[in-house]
């Protein structure tokens, strides 16, 4: 069921190196475009980071990975947000801060080469 909560083991990826000041600008862009502060990720239960990256074709050279449970441990709730398929969002109830972005980025592993990069 697409609306079910992601399991704690669900793998999440985000393109780029997740620099907090850029993430903060992206959260504000989300407010402008979608009327809530948020950040986009890709993920699903039962698939690997490489499989997700291949499926979504992120353009960034690098990506970082985490689990839904890792984000929850930091107080962030990843929610399915399709379409597009595999899209996940974290919403912020109040304007996020750069400190919050650092904490969220800290739930992710070190940058890896994105195997799904087109071209």
DAWO-V698573 format. One record per run of one state. SS is the DSSP state (~ for helix, > for strand, _ for the rest). FROM is the first residue (numbers start at 0). LEN is the number of residues. If there is no record, write none. Layout:
BEGIN
{{SS	FROM	LEN} {SS	FROM	LEN}}
END
This chain:
BEGIN
{{_	0	10} {>	10	5} {_	15	4} {~	19	15} {_	34	2} {>	36	8} {_	44	4} {~	48	8} {_	56	5} {>	61	6} {~	67	6} {_	73	4} {>	77	3} {_	80	6} {>	86	6} {_	92	5} {~	97	9} {_	106	5} {>	111	2} {_	113	6}}
END
